[in-house]
């Protein structure tokens, strides 16, 4: 399958990022598999950024939206390379950070909140990132957030060099990276709380043998989201998805999630179901 163009990929990636930075309106299409949630309110950014005006929040959100715009300056044969980068190719790829800052600086006068996500999304709190090896105290709040979003998106999206991983694998990696000192642990915990143990769009197998797709996260009961049942226990595709809130069950036995499946394993494209009306 041919790779998506870099700009098309970025539209998907930054749609997720913008929601994390408090976007209430976002691009339609593939990015619509995630819930419409004012993310900064859910993760406490209002408290963390108590002195920031709403206008500034939205400027920073736009900066997060464009954090990878520098990839438009990377040669396509490197950007779309299906295998591992050679050392010199990695150095060229790393240049997308400063190229992005140049693009933004030449097209806008909106200030640092617009540029910081592009400049800092590969910095790490332990000073091991690039391009400036900044430590946590020198990285902006939105740079710290965009670093988390960028890794999550890179893992869960189909790329030229790998298939997207299940969301819970990405969350496990984020948690491990926070323990190892690469990412802000408080923000990672908050991100995991927002996304949920079973993020929207996850394909899951239930204890009944049925297959479902997570439609909505229950933050009070993260192990019991709202699911759309799409396959019977006999692995038969249902003509109409059936919605079940696993946190509010009256019938017995109670349904529960036992396994997270990849869409390929289940033979299901979650995006085809999440916009449908369930029975």
Buried (B, 14 or more C-beta within 10 A) or exposed (E): EEBBEBEEBBBBBBBBBBBBBBBEEBBEEBBBBBBEBEBBEBBBBBEBBEEBEEEBBBBBBBBBBBBBBBBBBBEEEBBBBEEEBEEEBEEBBBBBBBBBBBBBEEEBEBEEBBBBBBBBBBBBBEBEBBBBEBBBEEBBBBBBBBBBBBBBBBBBBBBBEEEBBBBBBBBBBBBEBBEEBBBBBEBBBBBBBBBBBBBBBBBBBBEBEBBBBBBBBBEEEBEBBBBBBBBBEEEEEBEEBBBBBBEEEEEEEEBEBEEBBBBEEBEBEBBEBBEEEBE
